[in-house]
Amino acid sequence: MNVGTNGIVVDQHGNVLLIKRNDTRTFAPPGGALDAGELPPDGAAREVREETGLIVLPVRLAALTYLPLSPFGFLGFTFRCLLRGGEITTSAESPLVGFFKTNPLPRRMSGFHRERLEKSLGHAGERPLFFQHPISPLNKAARFVLQHVVYRWLDVKRKLQGQPPYQPPPTWEVASYFLHRNEAGAHLWHRPNDNAPWQLPGGTASGLMAPWQTAVQLAQQQTGLYLCPHQLSDVYLGPKSNQLTLIFTTAATQKNQPANHTVAWFAPNNEANAHHPQHSQMVANDTTSTRPTQFHRLSE
């Protein structure tokens, strides 16, 4: 899966920071691909500085979005940011940078960026939005032109200017799991068979399904329960440099149901011996569902 970040920066007059992209010639919030080994808020701050010259502090994840573009899909983290310093500076990727009115936004803007921007600007809660962008035939045609015409011309231009060739962004392995509690405060665990370690419901995304949809589908297959994602509580980087794990909590507690050899409830710090150690760490970090999304690094 491809992973990227955007930074939403608003000035004292209520205007929003935008760039004009060098490839599509459309306006967008500053952002780009997440580097391997980089936490999403760090990636957002880096992209804003590279493309605009401004130093920002990402303070809150406003939206987690998914674009089902073949072959890998695109997962986007959009942060509300505070301006900390710097001066507006253009770059090769952003020949025009400035603060623009939000009503109306510039007309030349892709539907993806417009939807992401409008929803993020209007969102004020601690719980981030997560939604999937629709893909139209026009979107597919535009992407084909970008890949086979615009990007090839930009590669030729780099070569003529003696610049190194474009390096594609890393492909990420993205997994999604549920932290689901019962009335007693115990969490739901499962294991594929008697010899496998206990783990949280969910798993690794595949195909072109949004990660939270993957978690719902896998959790239902694993536990027989339909779990509805309510809050993206935590995001973990690692242990490999291109692995992200998304942890979703559910809106309501679940009444106890009979346990069996593949499904069980364990109280925090009282899990079975044969359990996934990193998942136990994720359970230990489950303090409250009302805090903003937290970002962590997992050790080997």
C-alpha positions as a Markdown table, in Angstrom:
| # | Residue | x | y | z |
|---|---|---|---|---|
| 1 | Met | 0.0 | 0.0 | 0.0 |
| 2 | Asn | 1.2 | 3.6 | -0.7 |
| 3 | Val | 1.0 | 5.9 | 2.3 |
| 4 | Gly | 1.1 | 9.7 | 2.3 |
| 5 | Thr | 0.5 | 12.7 | 4.5 |
| 6 | Asn | -1.0 | 16.2 | 4.3 |
| 7 | Gly | -0.6 | 19.2 | 6.5 |
| 8 | Ile | -3.6 | 21.6 | 7.0 |
| 9 | Val | -2.3 | 25.0 | 8.1 |
| 10 | Val | -4.7 | 28.0 | 8.7 |
| 11 | Asp | -3.5 | 31.6 | 9.3 |
| 12 | Gln | -4.9 | 34.2 | 11.6 |
| 13 | His | -7.3 | 35.3 | 8.9 |
| 14 | Gly | -8.8 | 31.9 | 8.4 |
| 15 | Asn | -7.0 | 31.3 | 5.1 |
| 16 | Val | -5.5 | 27.9 | 4.3 |
| 17 | Leu | -2.0 | 27.1 | 3.1 |
| 18 | Leu | -2.0 | 25.6 | -0.4 |
| 19 | Ile | 0.5 | 24.8 | -3.1 |
| 20 | Lys | 0.1 | 24.5 | -6.8 |
| 21 | Arg | 1.5 | 21.2 | -7.9 |
| 22 | Asn | 4.1 | 21.1 | -10.7 |
| 23 | Asp | 2.6 | 17.9 | -12.2 |
| 24 | Thr | -1.1 | 18.4 | -12.3 |
| 25 | Arg | -1.1 | 22.3 | -12.1 |
| 26 | Thr | -3.9 | 22.0 | -9.5 |
| 27 | Phe | -4.0 | 23.3 | -6.0 |
| 28 | Ala | -3.6 | 21.0 | -3.0 |
| 29 | Pro | -2.6 | 21.1 | 0.7 |
| 30 | Pro | 1.2 | 20.5 | 1.0 |
| 31 | Gly | 2.0 | 16.8 | 1.4 |
| 32 | Gly | 3.5 | 13.7 | -0.1 |
| 33 | Ala | 4.7 | 10.2 | 0.3 |
| 34 | Leu | 5.8 | 8.9 | 3.8 |
| 35 | Asp | 9.4 | 7.9 | 3.9 |
| 36 | Ala | 10.3 | 4.4 | 5.2 |
| 37 | Gly | 11.0 | 4.5 | 9.0 |
| 38 | Glu | 9.0 | 7.8 | 9.4 |
| 39 | Leu | 6.1 | 8.4 | 11.6 |
| 40 | Pro | 3.1 | 10.1 | 9.8 |
| 41 | Pro | 3.2 | 13.4 | 11.8 |
| 42 | Asp | 6.9 | 13.7 | 11.1 |
| 43 | Gly | 6.2 | 13.1 | 7.4 |
| 44 | Ala | 3.6 | 15.8 | 7.4 |
| 45 | Ala | 5.9 | 18.4 | 9.0 |
| 46 | Arg | 8.7 | 17.4 | 6.6 |
| 47 | Glu | 6.5 | 17.7 | 3.5 |
| 48 | Val | 5.1 | 21.1 | 4.5 |
| 49 | Arg | 8.6 | 22.5 | 5.1 |
| 50 | Glu | 10.0 | 21.0 | 1.8 |
| 51 | Glu | 7.1 | 22.3 | -0.3 |
| 52 | Thr | 6.4 | 25.7 | 1.4 |
| 53 | Gly | 9.4 | 26.6 | 3.6 |
| 54 | Leu | 7.2 | 26.8 | 6.7 |
| 55 | Ile | 7.9 | 25.1 | 9.9 |
| 56 | Val | 4.7 | 23.5 | 11.4 |
| 57 | Leu | 3.8 | 21.3 | 14.3 |
| 58 | Pro | 1.2 | 18.6 | 13.5 |
| 59 | Val | -1.1 | 18.7 | 16.6 |
| 60 | Arg | -4.1 | 16.4 | 15.6 |
| 61 | Leu | -4.9 | 13.8 | 13.1 |
| 62 | Ala | -8.1 | 15.1 | 11.4 |
| 63 | Ala | -8.7 | 12.4 | 8.8 |
| 64 | Leu | -7.5 | 9.0 | 7.7 |
| 65 | Thr | -8.5 | 8.5 | 4.0 |
| 66 | Tyr | -8.2 | 5.8 | 1.5 |
| 67 | Leu | -8.0 | 5.9 | -2.3 |
| 68 | Pro | -8.6 | 2.5 | -4.0 |
| 69 | Leu | -6.2 | 3.1 | -6.9 |
| 70 | Ser | -4.6 | 0.1 | -8.5 |
| 71 | Pro | -2.3 | -1.6 | -7.9 |
| 72 | Phe | -1.7 | -0.9 | -4.2 |
| 73 | Gly | -4.2 | 1.7 | -2.9 |
| 74 | Phe | -3.3 | 4.9 | -1.2 |
| 75 | Leu | -3.7 | 5.6 | 2.5 |
| 76 | Gly | -3.6 | 9.2 | 3.6 |
| 77 | Phe | -3.0 | 10.9 | 7.0 |
| 78 | Thr | -4.3 | 14.5 | 7.2 |
| 79 | Phe | -3.1 | 16.6 | 10.1 |
| 80 | Arg | -4.2 | 19.9 | 11.5 |
| 81 | Cys | -1.0 | 21.9 | 12.1 |
| 82 | Leu | 0.2 | 24.9 | 14.0 |
| 83 | Leu | 2.5 | 27.4 | 12.2 |
| 84 | Arg | 5.8 | 27.7 | 14.1 |
| 85 | Gly | 8.0 | 29.7 | 11.8 |
| 86 | Gly | 9.8 | 29.8 | 8.5 |
| 87 | Glu | 9.1 | 31.9 | 5.3 |
| 88 | Ile | 7.1 | 30.9 | 2.3 |
| 89 | Thr | 9.4 | 29.5 | -0.3 |
| 90 | Thr | 8.5 | 27.7 | -3.6 |
| 91 | Ser | 10.1 | 24.5 | -4.7 |
| 92 | Ala | 10.4 | 22.3 | -7.8 |
| 93 | Glu | 7.3 | 20.4 | -6.7 |
| 94 | Ser | 5.4 | 23.6 | -5.7 |
| 95 | Pro | 6.0 | 26.5 | -8.0 |
| 96 | Leu | 3.2 | 28.5 | -6.3 |
| 97 | Val | 2.7 | 28.7 | -2.5 |
| 98 | Gly | 0.3 | 30.8 | -0.5 |
| 99 | Phe | -2.6 | 31.2 | 1.8 |
| 100 | Phe | -6.0 | 31.1 | 0.1 |
| 101 | Lys | -9.6 | 31.7 | 1.1 |
| 102 | Thr | -11.5 | 28.6 | 2.1 |
| 103 | Asn | -14.9 | 29.8 | 0.8 |
| 104 | Pro | -14.6 | 29.3 | -2.0 |
| 105 | Leu | -11.5 | 27.2 | -2.4 |
| 106 | Pro | -9.6 | 27.5 | -5.7 |
| 107 | Arg | -11.5 | 26.0 | -8.5 |
| 108 | Arg | -8.5 | 24.1 | -9.9 |
| 109 | Met | -8.4 | 21.3 | -7.3 |
| 110 | Ser | -8.8 | 17.6 | -7.6 |
| 111 | Gly | -11.9 | 16.0 | -6.0 |
| 112 | Phe | -9.7 | 14.0 | -3.6 |
| 113 | His | -7.9 | 17.0 | -2.2 |
| 114 | Arg | -11.1 | 19.1 | -2.1 |
| 115 | Glu | -13.0 | 16.5 | -0.1 |
| 116 | Arg | -10.1 | 15.9 | 2.2 |
| 117 | Leu | -9.6 | 19.6 | 2.8 |
| 118 | Glu | -13.2 | 20.5 | 3.3 |
| 119 | Lys | -13.9 | 17.7 | 5.8 |
| 120 | Ser | -10.6 | 18.3 | 7.7 |
| 121 | Leu | -11.3 | 22.1 | 8.0 |
| 122 | Gly | -14.8 | 21.4 | 9.3 |
| 123 | His | -13.7 | 18.7 | 11.8 |
| 124 | Ala | -13.1 | 19.8 | 15.4 |
| 125 | Gly | -13.3 | 16.6 | 17.4 |
| 126 | Glu | -10.5 | 14.4 | 18.9 |
| 127 | Arg | -11.7 | 11.4 | 16.9 |
| 128 | Pro | -10.4 | 11.5 | 13.3 |
| 129 | Leu | -12.6 | 11.0 | 10.4 |
| 130 | Phe | -11.9 | 8.0 | 8.2 |
| 131 | Phe | -13.4 | 7.7 | 4.7 |
| 132 | Gln | -12.8 | 6.3 | 1.3 |
| 133 | His | -12.7 | 8.6 | -1.8 |
| 134 | Pro | -14.7 | 7.4 | -4.8 |
| 135 | Ile | -12.9 | 6.7 | -8.0 |
| 136 | Ser | -14.5 | 7.8 | -11.3 |
| 137 | Pro | -13.5 | 7.0 | -14.9 |
| 138 | Leu | -12.2 | 10.5 | -15.1 |
| 139 | Asn | -9.9 | 9.9 | -12.2 |
| 140 | Lys | -8.6 | 6.7 | -13.8 |
| 141 | Ala | -8.0 | 8.6 | -17.1 |
| 142 | Ala | -6.2 | 11.4 | -15.3 |
| 143 | Arg | -4.0 | 9.0 | -13.5 |
| 144 | Phe | -3.1 | 7.2 | -16.7 |
| 145 | Val | -2.0 | 10.5 | -18.3 |
| 146 | Leu | 0.0 | 11.4 | -15.2 |
| 147 | Gln | 1.9 | 8.1 | -15.2 |
| 148 | His | 2.5 | 7.7 | -18.9 |
| 149 | Val | 2.8 | 11.3 | -20.1 |
| 150 | Val | 3.5 | 13.8 | -17.4 |
| 151 | Tyr | 5.8 | 11.8 | -15.2 |
| 152 | Arg | 7.8 | 10.5 | -18.2 |
| 153 | Trp | 8.3 | 14.0 | -19.4 |
| 154 | Leu | 9.4 | 15.1 | -15.9 |
| 155 | Asp | 11.9 | 12.1 | -15.9 |
| 156 | Val | 13.3 | 13.3 | -19.2 |
| 157 | Lys | 13.6 | 16.9 | -17.8 |
| 158 | Arg | 15.5 | 15.7 | -14.8 |
| 159 | Lys | 17.9 | 13.8 | -17.0 |
| 160 | Leu | 18.5 | 16.8 | -19.2 |
| 161 | Gln | 19.2 | 18.9 | -16.1 |
| 162 | Gly | 21.6 | 16.3 | -14.7 |
| 163 | Gln | 19.4 | 15.5 | -11.8 |
| 164 | Pro | 19.1 | 11.9 | -10.3 |
| 165 | Pro | 16.2 | 9.8 | -11.6 |
| 166 | Tyr | 12.9 | 9.8 | -9.7 |
| 167 | Gln | 12.8 | 7.3 | -6.9 |
| 168 | Pro | 9.3 | 5.8 | -6.3 |
| 169 | Pro | 8.0 | 6.0 | -2.7 |
| 170 | Pro | 8.2 | 2.8 | -0.6 |
| 171 | Thr | 5.3 | 0.3 | -0.5 |
| 172 | Trp | 4.0 | -0.2 | 3.0 |
| 173 | Glu | 2.6 | -3.3 | 4.8 |
| 174 | Val | -0.5 | -2.0 | 6.6 |
| 175 | Ala | -2.4 | -4.0 | 9.2 |
| 176 | Ser | -5.5 | -3.1 | 11.2 |
| 177 | Tyr | -6.7 | -4.6 | 14.5 |
| 178 | Phe | -9.5 | -4.0 | 17.0 |
| 179 | Leu | -9.3 | -3.3 | 20.7 |
| 180 | His | -12.7 | -4.5 | 21.7 |
| 181 | Arg | -13.8 | -4.6 | 25.4 |
| 182 | Asn | -16.5 | -6.4 | 27.3 |
| 183 | Glu | -18.5 | -5.1 | 30.3 |
| 184 | Ala | -15.8 | -6.3 | 32.7 |
| 185 | Gly | -13.0 | -4.4 | 30.8 |
| 186 | Ala | -11.4 | -7.5 | 29.2 |
| 187 | His | -10.3 | -7.4 | 25.6 |
| 188 | Leu | -11.3 | -9.8 | 22.8 |
| 189 | Trp | -8.6 | -12.1 | 21.5 |
| 190 | His | -8.5 | -14.9 | 19.0 |
| 191 | Arg | -6.2 | -17.5 | 17.6 |
| 192 | Pro | -6.4 | -19.4 | 14.3 |
| 193 | Asn | -5.7 | -22.8 | 15.9 |
| 194 | Asp | -4.7 | -24.4 | 19.2 |
| 195 | Asn | -1.0 | -24.0 | 18.4 |
| 196 | Ala | -1.1 | -20.4 | 17.3 |
| 197 | Pro | -0.5 | -17.4 | 19.7 |
| 198 | Trp | -3.5 | -15.3 | 20.8 |
| 199 | Gln | -3.8 | -12.0 | 18.9 |
| 200 | Leu | -6.2 | -9.2 | 18.5 |
| 201 | Pro | -9.0 | -9.5 | 15.9 |
| 202 | Gly | -8.0 | -8.1 | 12.5 |
| 203 | Gly | -5.0 | -8.5 | 10.2 |
| 204 | Thr | -3.0 | -7.3 | 7.2 |
| 205 | Ala | -4.8 | -5.4 | 4.4 |
| 206 | Ser | -4.8 | -6.9 | 1.0 |
| 207 | Gly | -6.3 | -6.0 | -2.4 |
| 208 | Leu | -7.9 | -2.6 | -2.7 |
| 209 | Met | -9.9 | -2.6 | 0.5 |
| 210 | Ala | -9.6 | 0.2 | 3.0 |
| 211 | Pro | -7.7 | -0.9 | 6.1 |
| 212 | Trp | -10.7 | -0.4 | 8.5 |
| 213 | Gln | -12.9 | -2.4 | 6.2 |
| 214 | Thr | -10.3 | -5.2 | 6.2 |
| 215 | Ala | -10.4 | -5.2 | 10.0 |
| 216 | Val | -14.2 | -5.5 | 10.1 |
| 217 | Gln | -14.1 | -8.4 | 7.6 |
| 218 | Leu | -11.3 | -10.3 | 9.2 |
| 219 | Ala | -12.7 | -9.8 | 12.8 |
| 220 | Gln | -16.1 | -11.2 | 11.7 |
| 221 | Gln | -14.4 | -14.3 | 10.2 |
| 222 | Gln | -12.2 | -14.8 | 13.3 |
| 223 | Thr | -14.7 | -14.1 | 16.1 |
| 224 | Gly | -18.2 | -14.3 | 14.6 |
| 225 | Leu | -18.8 | -10.7 | 15.8 |
| 226 | Tyr | -19.4 | -7.6 | 13.6 |
| 227 | Leu | -17.2 | -5.0 | 15.1 |
| 228 | Cys | -17.7 | -1.3 | 14.0 |
| 229 | Pro | -14.6 | 1.0 | 14.1 |
| 230 | His | -15.2 | 4.0 | 16.2 |
| 231 | Gln | -11.9 | 5.6 | 16.9 |
| 232 | Leu | -8.4 | 5.2 | 15.5 |
| 233 | Ser | -6.7 | 5.1 | 18.9 |
| 234 | Asp | -3.1 | 4.3 | 17.9 |
| 235 | Val | -0.8 | 4.0 | 15.0 |
| 236 | Tyr | 2.4 | 1.9 | 15.3 |
| 237 | Leu | 5.5 | 2.1 | 13.0 |
| 238 | Gly | 7.6 | -1.1 | 12.8 |
| 239 | Pro | 9.3 | -3.3 | 13.6 |
| 240 | Lys | 10.3 | -3.1 | 9.9 |
| 241 | Ser | 10.7 | 0.4 | 8.5 |
| 242 | Asn | 7.8 | 0.0 | 6.1 |
| 243 | Gln | 5.2 | -1.5 | 8.5 |
| 244 | Leu | 2.2 | 0.4 | 9.9 |
| 245 | Thr | -0.3 | -1.1 | 12.3 |
| 246 | Leu | -3.6 | 0.8 | 12.9 |
| 247 | Ile | -5.5 | 0.1 | 16.1 |
| 248 | Phe | -9.3 | 0.8 | 16.1 |
| 249 | Thr | -11.5 | 0.9 | 19.2 |
| 250 | Thr | -15.2 | 0.1 | 19.1 |
| 251 | Ala | -18.1 | 2.4 | 20.2 |
| 252 | Ala | -19.7 | 0.1 | 22.8 |
| 253 | Thr | -18.7 | -2.7 | 25.1 |
| 254 | Gln | -19.7 | -6.2 | 24.3 |
| 255 | Lys | -21.6 | -8.5 | 26.6 |
| 256 | Asn | -19.7 | -11.7 | 27.5 |
| 257 | Gln | -20.2 | -14.6 | 25.1 |
| 258 | Pro | -19.1 | -18.2 | 25.7 |
| 259 | Ala | -15.4 | -18.5 | 25.0 |
| 260 | Asn | -14.1 | -21.4 | 22.8 |
| 261 | His | -10.7 | -22.6 | 21.8 |
| 262 | Thr | -10.2 | -19.8 | 19.2 |
| 263 | Val | -12.0 | -16.8 | 20.9 |
| 264 | Ala | -11.4 | -15.6 | 24.5 |
| 265 | Trp | -11.6 | -12.5 | 26.7 |
| 266 | Phe | -8.5 | -11.6 | 28.7 |
| 267 | Ala | -8.1 | -8.8 | 31.2 |
| 268 | Pro | -5.2 | -6.3 | 30.6 |
| 269 | Asn | -1.9 | -7.7 | 31.9 |
| 270 | Asn | -3.6 | -11.1 | 32.4 |
| 271 | Glu | -3.3 | -12.5 | 28.9 |
| 272 | Ala | -2.5 | -16.1 | 28.1 |
| 273 | Asn | 1.1 | -17.1 | 28.0 |
| 274 | Ala | 1.0 | -17.9 | 24.3 |
| 275 | His | 0.1 | -14.4 | 23.1 |
| 276 | His | 1.4 | -11.9 | 20.5 |
| 277 | Pro | 3.8 | -9.7 | 22.6 |
| 278 | Gln | 3.3 | -6.6 | 20.5 |
| 279 | His | -0.4 | -6.9 | 20.8 |
| 280 | Ser | -0.1 | -7.0 | 24.5 |
| 281 | Gln | 1.8 | -3.8 | 24.3 |
| 282 | Met | -1.0 | -2.3 | 22.2 |
| 283 | Val | -3.6 | -3.4 | 24.8 |
| 284 | Ala | -1.5 | -1.8 | 27.6 |
| 285 | Asn | -1.6 | 1.5 | 25.7 |
| 286 | Asp | -5.4 | 1.4 | 25.6 |
| 287 | Thr | -6.2 | 4.0 | 28.3 |
| 288 | Thr | -9.2 | 5.9 | 27.0 |
| 289 | Ser | -11.2 | 6.2 | 23.8 |
| 290 | Thr | -11.5 | 10.0 | 24.0 |
| 291 | Arg | -7.8 | 11.0 | 23.6 |
| 292 | Pro | -6.4 | 12.0 | 20.2 |
| 293 | Thr | -4.7 | 9.4 | 18.0 |
| 294 | Gln | -1.3 | 8.5 | 19.3 |
| 295 | Phe | 1.8 | 7.5 | 17.2 |
| 296 | His | 4.4 | 5.0 | 18.4 |
| 297 | Arg | 7.5 | 3.1 | 17.3 |
| 298 | Leu | 7.6 | -0.7 | 17.8 |
| 299 | Ser | 10.9 | -2.3 | 18.7 |
| 300 | Glu | 12.1 | -5.6 | 17.2 |
